[in-house]
Amino acid sequence: MTSHTAPSPSPPVPESILALDHEIRTHWPRIQHLLTELLDITPPRHDAPITQHTSAQDLTQIRGWARPGPPQPLEAVIAQAQTIFDHRLRVNHPLFFGFIPSGTIQLSWVGDVLVAAFNAHGGGRKVGRGPCVVEEELLRWLAARLGLPARTAGGVFVSGGSVANLMSIAVARD
């Protein structure tokens, strides 16, 4: 006779998580408004500078924001982030062609937001079967496009050039 044990109940959700969920839902209209504003600044206008001079006063202000302090309203945090990110090389600028670490159109950051929202771990089939299957099929598609045998070609997608170079050195060595 086979005995079956009932599945154990899920642990209760901590109050801190419930409070955070409530806060996000409460502020969701403001968050949507801020995301809409971000659409207006990404990518920068064609006539905007690719880089901006950062004065000693700018650096002092940014250092002050970097230190932990009391909670700030969401709008203030976004305004600070806009000021901080004004002091960078705008690789998403339409006239920037030095190197491209990510897509430069709004649709690419929408994809980043979508991936971040799911926070999926694709490090193995047990924890990310769906993402792993998509990776395998894209690799087969890419192999076929390159004239390689799609059924036996393999590989993995990695986060960037540094990891890709490290992996290629390891594969060549081994």
Stockholm file with secondary structure:
# STOCKHOLM 1.0

chainA/1-174         MTSHTAPSPSPPVPESILALDHEIRTHWPRIQHLLTELLDITPPRHDAPITQHTSAQDLTQIRGWARPGPPQPLEAVIAQAQTIFDHRLRVNHPLFFGFIPSGTIQLSWVGDVLVAAFNAHGGGRKVGRGPCVVEEELLRWLAARLGLPARTAGGVFVSGGSVANLMSIAVARD
#=GR chainA/1-174 SS CCCCCCCCCCCCCCHHHHHHHHHHHHHHHHHHHHHHHHHHHSSCCTTSCSSCCCCHHHHHHHHHHHSCCSCCCHHHHHHHHHHHHHSSCCTTSTTCCSCCSSCCSHHHHHHHHHHHHHTCCCSSHHHHHHHHHHHHHHHHHHHHHTTSCTTTCCCCCCSSHHHHHHHHHHHHHC
#=GC SS_cons         CCCCCCCCCCCCCCHHHHHHHHHHHHHHHHHHHHHHHHHHHSSCCTTSCSSCCCCHHHHHHHHHHHSCCSCCCHHHHHHHHHHHHHSSCCTTSTTCCSCCSSCCSHHHHHHHHHHHHHTCCCSSHHHHHHHHHHHHHHHHHHHHHTTSCTTTCCCCCCSSHHHHHHHHHHHHHC
//
